[in-house]
Amino acid sequence: MKEKMSNWIKDNEYLFLVILVLIFILIRLPGTGLPLHQDEYKWPMIVNPANASETSIPHPPLSQYIYKTAGQLVGFNENFRFVPLFFGSINLVLLYFLIRMMLGRKEALIASIIWIFSYFSVLASLMVDTDGQIMPFFFLLALLSYYKLYYFPDDKKYFWAGLLIISLISGFFIKVSFFLAIAAIIADFLWSKKHMLSKKLLLKYSLIFISSIGGLAVLLFLATFVFPFFNLSSSFEYWKHFFVLDRGWFQTLIQCIKAILYSSPLLILIPFLGSKNNFSKARLFLFFIFFSFIFYVVLFDFSIGALDRYLQLLVLPLTVISTIVISSIFDGDKRRFREFFYLGLLVSFVLILLQSLPHYVPPLHPKADWIDRVMSLRWNFVYPFSGGSGPLGFYVSFLFIALSWLITAGLVLLARFKSDYKKLILVLIIPIAFTYNFVFIEEYLIGHWNGHAPKLLYDAILYIKNNPEIKMVTAYNDNGGNEIQQIGKYRKRLYIDPKFDDALKVDNLNKYKEHYFVLSIPKLQKDTVYEKYFNSCKIIYEETDKKMSATIYDCGEAPFLEI
């Protein structure tokens, strides 16, 4: 049966690839209607020609050009998520052919399955930005060209060389941080030549590298004449924000942990089952991860940005590394451990049921409350996943998260000591790792266990739109900010971060004594000026879904606050 299936895939490879792409799209299709949140909704506002905005995206011009062009096809609001979804679908095809070329059809299938069902991949293929799918598109094109040119040469070397150059320049014109991909390819090339490098050859490569950097700089300058909306000086001003000496290390740590949780044990822990030979095959991707760590964590302070969004780029290298490790373990051990797969399913089922236990809903601040609950093993609380770059927000049980990671980590550690049991343990881990991703995908797209913020939002927006007494609305955490702007009733956002002074918050509350919309993801912190103020307001609308609520306050007659 297995051999017949393998032969069918081989004989009908393109049909099979179409099926994979359809599965990829169908899983993500419910997410195309999710609200554009904070940084996301700025994209259609800026690139829409109807707005006649003088503002531009503070990056090289190709990303803005792509979204501006795509907007003419899909519209500049509710269908904007189809743009990253389109690139994600193409990336699946490119990934399949890259891995098939590097390793084989079986490995290409494994990589495709990971790409399809990984939550971080789902998020990246629906987020309106460049890091999740547009930059990986050019990275994959460059990788295909590089491997075909250097490791798997054919008689089309000029075609592959041209495609490599175009891909690298285009990627750099998407975002300056694409230089990490360029650096990884250069590092892999030099490493492969390390035994042949002479001073003369090293000088030659250094001159080529310096000339290439200069060429990119010249092209970037010339782009200001080709793309009128591209402002090079504003891009330089944008980068100054990240040259910060007083670093937000704790916030950086939180965002890195968030990216790790998004990546799941499937992409983070399974690679630790690999051998030295596995990692030599993934050398270029390890270089990319290393350079990304130095760039995003050490050199620059991306804590003031959306670091977890930028780290979506890591889905590609982690997928390749996990694929190599999984394939090598199954190739090296022909024994079957079906019963352990069933045991993994049983453990996964128990983990899912744990979400039915009563869970506490903590506010986002103070963070000390989170740490106290984690350290005291009171894990029955929900963790809010939201951010300035989206998504709108959803909850996942921390108990489910922590036990999934601990069980998988324990099994991986056991496999490191008992290498004869690697396949057995991997078969046990796989259903647990995929269940983790399925729960994240479900809560993000549907919110069965802990509530669905988009449904609460759209119902509340309809009420605001149809209520003539509501003139202007301030949105808590900017939840629904885009939708309120669309109906012309948006005042401003309500800042919740403790770094904003209470006196400033009180001044704003006293200045705008009107309507406030509070979608409680994350939950509003107790004992704050906001809670005191809203307690003095009239609730005119309230709806609850599981652990979330949407409330509209009429604060027209609320008393003035004092510090």
N, C-alpha and C positions, 0 to 999 in steps of 0.2 A: 504493500500500500504506500509506504514511504517512498519507495523507488518510483512508483507510478506517478506520485505527486511531483516528485523532483523532475521527472521527464516531461510532465505536462507543463511545468513552469518554464523549463528550458525551451520547449517547442512553441510556447505561447507567451514568451517573455513580455512582449509589448502590451498584450492584453492584460497580463497579470499586473504590470506596472500601472496601467489605467485603473485597475481595481484598487490598488493601493492608494492611488491619488484620490479616488472617490471616497474611500474610507477616511482618509485624512480630512477631506473637505466636510463630509457628513458629520464628523465628530465636532468640528468647529463651527458649523453652520448656525447652531443656536446662539453662538457668541457674537455673530455679526451685528446683532441688534442691541448689544450692550451699550450703555451710555458712555460717551466720550468724557473722560475725567481729567480735570485740571490741565496738565501739560498737553494731553492728547487733543483737546478741543481747540488748542491754539493753532494746530497745524492747518485745519480747514479754514480757520479765520484768516490766517496769514496768506495762504496760497490762493484763496478765492479772489479772482480778478474783480468781482463785483464789490468787494470791500474797499478797493482802492487804498489798501494799507501801505504805508511807507516802511512798515516793519518787515524784516526778513528773518529767516531762520539763521541763527549764528553759526552756521557750518558752511563748508564748501557748497557750491550751488546745485550740484546734481540731485541731491535729495529733494530740495525744494522744487526743482524742475519736474522730477518724477511725480511728486504728489500734485503739483499744479496740473500736469498733463492728465494724470489718472482721474483727478477731480472732474475734468470735463466729461468723463465717461460714467463715473459712478455717483456724481454729485458731491457736494462739499459738506455733508453732515452725516446723516444716519447710515449711509452705505460706505463710509470711509474705511471701515475695517476690511473691506474686500481687497484693499490694496496690499496690506501685509499678507493676507490670506493667499492672494495670487502668487506672491513671491515665495511664500512657504511651500505651496504646491510644486512650483518649479524647483525649489531647493530639494524637495524629496526626490525628484527625478535625477537631479545632478548628484545628490548623495548616493543614490543607488548605483549609478554608473561609475562614480569614483571608487566606491568600495568594491564593486565587481571587478574593476580594473586592478585594484591593489591586492585584493584577497580572494575574491570568487563570488559566485552567485549566492551561496548559502549565507555568507557574511553580509552581502548586500541586502538580503531579506531581513536579517537580524537588525541591521542598522536602520532599515526602513520602519520596522515595527517599533523600535525605540523612538525614532523621530515622530512617528504617528501618535504614540500613546504616552509620551513623556509630558507631564503637566507644563514644565518650563517651555517646551516646544509649543504647546497649545497657547500658552500666554503670549509667547513671542510672535506667533503667527496671527494674533488678533490685536496686538498693541500697535497703535498708530505712532510709529517712530521709525528709526532706521537700524538700530542695533539688533533687533530681533530677527529680521528676515532680509532686509535690503542689503546690508553689509555682508551677511553670510552668502548672499547670492553671488556677489563679486568674488568673495573668498573662495567659494566652491569652483567658480569658473577658473580662477587663478590656479587652484590646486589641480584641477583636471588637466590644465595646460602644462603645469610644471611637471607633474608625474608622467604625463604622456611624452613630454619633451626630454626628460632626464632619465626616468626609470623604465619607461615602456616606449621607447622611440619607434617611430614608423617613418614612412616616406613623406609625411606631411609636416615636417619639422618647422617649415616657415609659417604654416598656418597656426601651429600651436604656439610658436614664439610670438607671433602677432597677437593672438588671443591673450597670451599671458601679459603682454605689455598693456594692452587695452584694459584688461581686467584690473590690473594693479593701479593704473592711472584713474580708472572710473571709481574704484573703491576709495581711493584717496580723495576724490572729488565728492564722495558721499559724506565722509567725515575724516578729520585728521587722524583720529585714533585707528583708522585702517592701517596706519603705518605698522601696527603690531603684527598684522598678517604679513606685510611685506618683510618685516624683520624676521619672522618665523621661517619664511621661505629662504631668505638669505642665510640664516643660521643653519638650516638643514643642509643647504648646498655646501657651505664651508665645512661643516662637520664631515660630510661625505668625502671631502677632499683633504681632510686634515693630514693624512699621511703623504700627500703629494705637494703640500703648500711650501713653496720656497719664498724667499724674500721678494724676488722679482714678481712672482705670481700674486703674492699678497698685496704688493704695491699696485699691481694692475687692477685687482678687484676693488681695492680701496678707492682708486681714481674713478672707476666705474660707478661705485656707490656714491661718492661725493658729487659726481656729475649728475647722477640721477636725482639726488636731492635738490640740486640747483635747478635741474630741469622742471621738477615738480613745482618748485617755488615760482619759476617764471610762468608756467602754465596757470598757476593759481592767480597770479597777477593779471594775466591776459584774460582770464575768465570774467573779470569785471567788465570787460568790453562786450563779451558774448552774452552774458546774463545780466541785464540791467538791474535786476533785483538784488544781486549779490554785492554785499558791502564788506570789503576785506577788513576795513578798520574796525567795524562792529564785531567781526569774528575775533580779532585780536583782543578787543575789550572783553569779550565773553571769556576768553581763556585766562584773563587776569584773575577771574574769580576763583580759580583753582590753585593759584600760587599763594597759598595761605600758610603762614608759619604757625599760627595758633590752631593746631589741627583738632578736628572733632573726632578723636579716635574712638570714643564710645559709640557714636553714631555710625562710624565706618564699620565697627564690629557688628552692630545690629543689622546693618544693611547686607553685610557679607553673610551673616547667619541666615538672613531672609533668602538670599540667593541660593544658599546651600539647601535650605528646606524646600525651595522650589525645585531644585535639581533632583532631589529625592535620593534614597539609598541606591536606586538603580544606576545612577550616573556617578555617585560619589563613592560608595563603598565597594561595589563590585570590582572596580579597577584594582583594589587592593588584593584581589585574588590572583592578579597577573604575575607573570615571571619577567625576568630581565629581557628575554627574547621578545615578549609581548611589547614591552616598552620601547625596544629598539625599532619595532615596526611603526610605532606611534611617535617617533622622535620629533617630527615637525610639529605635531599637535601639543606635545609636551613643551616645546619651545614657546608656542603661542600662549599656553597657560601661564608659563613662568613670566613672560614679558607682560602679560595682562596683569599679573599680581604686582609686579614692580611698578607698572604705569598707574593702575587704578588705586592701589592701596598705599604704596610707599612714596612715589614721587609727588603725586598731586592729591589734594584734599577734595575728593568727590563726595564727601559726606554732606556737602552743601548742595549737591545735585541728587540725581536719582541713581545711585550706584547699582542697586539691584537690577535696574533696567539696562544699564550699560553691560552688566555681566551676562546678559542673555546671549552674548556672543559665545560663551563657553559651552552652550548646548552642543554645538557642532564638534569641537574636539573631544568632549566627554562622551558623546555618542560613539565616535570612532574608537576611542580607547575601550569603552565597555564592550563594543562589538568584538574587538580583537581578543579580549580576555574571555568572553563567553564562548566564542568560536573555538579558541585553543583548548579550553577545558573539555568541551564536548568532543572535539576531535581526538584528544588524547586518552579518552576513556569511553570504551564502547559499551560498558555495563549500563543496564537500565534500572532506574530507581523510581518507578512509577508511584510506589506507595509514599515516597517522600514528597512528591508533587502534591499528592492528596493531603498529606500532613500540612504542607504549606498553605493549601487552600483552607484547611480547617483553622489554622492560626489566623489567616486573613479574615475569615468569617468572624472569629472571636474579636479581633481588633475592630472590625466594623461595628459589632454590637456594643462595644464599649462606649460608642458615641451616644448610646441611648441613656447612659447614666446621667444623673443631674450634673450640669456644668455651670460654673460661675462665669459671669461675663464681666471681666475687669475693664476699667477705662484704660486709655492709651498711656496716660500719665497718672501717677509717677511710675517710672520704670522699676523702682525699688520694690513695688508690690509684686511685679512679675518675678523678679529674682527671688523674693522671699517665698513665693508659692513653689517655684521650681526647686529651690534648695530644701524646702521642708516636705517635698514629695507630694504636695497637694496639687496634683496634675489635672484634676477634673475641672479645667477651665478652658474656655475657647480663646484661640489666638487670632487677633484680627490681621488680615492681610490686605493692606491698602497702601497708597503712596501718592506722591505728587504727580507721578506719571501714570497712574492707574494701577490696577483696576479700581472700580468704584469701591469695592470692599467686600470681603466675605470672611466668615469664621470657619476655623477647623479646630477640632478637639486637640488640645495639647497632649492629652493622655494618649490619644491615637498616634500622634506624631512621635512622641517620645518613645513609646513602646516599639513602634515600627523601627525606629533607628537603633534602639538598644538591642532588640532581638537580632536584627540584621548584622549589626556590628559584632555581637557575640558570636554569631555563626561564622562571620568572616575571620574573626580572630581564631576560632577553633580550626578553620580550614588552613590557616597559616601554620599551625602547629601539627596538624594531621593532614598532610598534603595528599595522602591516599584517598581522603574522603572529599576532595574538592568538588567533584561532580555531584556527589550526593548532596552536599551542602548547597551548591549552586541551584540544584533542582528545587530544594526547599526554599531558597531565598527568592527565586523568580516570582512566584505568585504573590508573596508578601510585598515585593518591590513594586509590582504592577498595581496591586490593590491600593498602595499608598498614592500612586499617581491618579488612579481612577477616582478616589475620594476627593482629591484636590480638584480634578476636572469637574466632578459633579457639583461640588460646593461653589465653584467659580461660575459654572454655567446655569445651574438649577437651584442650588441652595436647599436641598431636601432636609438636611439635618438641622441646620442652624439659621435658616432664613435666606431670602433672596432679595438683596438690596434693590436691584433694578425694578422689580415689580412694585415695591413700596414707593420708589421714586416716581415711576410713571403715573401711578394712581394719584400721588400727591400733586404732581405737576398739572394733571387734568383739573384737579380741584382749584388750584391757584389760577389757572387760565380762565375757568368759568366763574370765578368769584369776582364780581366787579368792585367789591370793597377792598380787595387786595391790590394796592397800587405798586408798591416796591417791596422786594423781599431780600433779606440778607441770608446767605446760605452757610450753615455750619460746615466747616471743613471743605467748603466749596462743593459739597455733594449736591449734584443737580444744577451746578452753576451754568453749565452749557444750556441745559433745557430751559432754565428760567430766563436766560438771555434770549432764547429763541422766541419766547412769548412777550419779550419787552418789559419784564418786571424785575430785572436783576439790579440790586443795589451794589452789593459787594460780598466778599467772603468773610467769614468769621474765623479769625485765627485762634487756634487752640493750643499752640505750642507754648510751654511755660517760659520760653526765652523772650516772649513778648510781655512787656511790662503791664501790670494790672491797671496802672493809671491810664495807659493808652486804651486798654480794653474798655474801661469804664467811660472814658470820654466818647468813644465810638457808640457805646450802648445808649448813652444819654443824648447823643446827637441824632441818632436814627431811631426814634421811638415809633416803630412801625411793625411790619410782619417779619418773623424769623422762621426759617425752615430748618428743622433739625432731624436729619437722618442719622440714627445712632450707630454708625459704623465708622470709626470706633466709638465706643460708648463715651458720653460726656462725663468728664471727671467731676466727682463730688467735691463739695466745699470750695467752689470757685465762684468768681464774680458772675459767671454765666449761669450757674445753677441758681444763685440768689436772685438774679434778674428774672430768669424765666419763671421762677416760682411766683413772681408778682404779676406775670402776664396771664392773659386769658387763652386757654387752649381752644382753638376753633376746629382743629382737625387732628385726628390721631388714628393710626393704623399700626398693627403689630403683626409680624411674621416670625414665629419661633423666637429667636434671641435678638431680633432687631425691631426697631420701631421708627415710624415717621410721624413727626409732630409739627404742626404749624401754630405758632404763637402770635396772638395779637397783642402787641406791647404798646399800643397807642396811649393807654392810660396808666402805664406802669410808672411808679414813683422814680425820681432821680436817684441814682446810686451814688454812694460816697465810698471812698477808700477806707 
